[in-house]
């Protein structure tokens, strides 16, 4: 099953990142609440995702950019999609408004990197990212189990992908 093509707000471009490699940068101010990114691509099962990740590790396919969108459902973005170039921050300026949409969490200034907290987009316990985002709130390590952290649940409220929100009641 496929979803519509990924979309990136016209005020966001992919440029050199101070966080890591290349990332999203605002070329004009973006007001809080503005939709910044809508992701799209192929929906796969956890088993299919694991096979894709293994193939990427072996160099048989490009990097796999993915988010969890439901129980045993993962959205795999098209390889190289500009909408998938957002970097992580432990104090991001975007957050989830539904399974595939990121909106500005606060006003974003021209020239500011547009980021999201990767922990809010996965329920995969094996996910681990050593973080060096340099924010005052940097956790040092981001995991698929960070949804359990009370301070993150309070900070983001309902702004997690639905698969993670479903775990809040579990």
HELIX and SHEET records of a PDB file:
HELIX    1   1 UNK A   46  UNK A   57  1                                  12    
HELIX    2   2 UNK A   82  UNK A   84  5                                   3    
HELIX    3   3 UNK A  118  UNK A  121  5                                   4    
HELIX    4   4 UNK A  146  UNK A  148  5                                   3    
HELIX    5   5 UNK A  150  UNK A  156  1                                   7    
HELIX    6   6 UNK A  162  UNK A  168  1                                   7    
SHEET    1   A 4 UNK A   7  UNK A   8  0                                        
SHEET    2   A 4 UNK A  35  UNK A  38 -1                                        
SHEET    3   A 4 UNK A 101  UNK A 104 -1                                        
SHEET    4   A 4 UNK A  94  UNK A  96 -1                                        
SHEET    1   B 4 UNK A  12  UNK A  16  0                                        
SHEET    2   B 4 UNK A  22  UNK A  26 -1                                        
SHEET    3   B 4 UNK A 113  UNK A 116 -1                                        
SHEET    4   B 4 UNK A  87  UNK A  88  1                                        
SHEET    1   C 3 UNK A  42  UNK A  44  0                                        
SHEET    2   C 3 UNK A  73  UNK A  76 -1                                        
SHEET    3   C 3 UNK A  66  UNK A  70 -1                                        
SHEET    1   D 2 UNK A 128  UNK A 130  0                                        
SHEET    2   D 2 UNK A 141  UNK A 143 -1                                        
END                                                                             
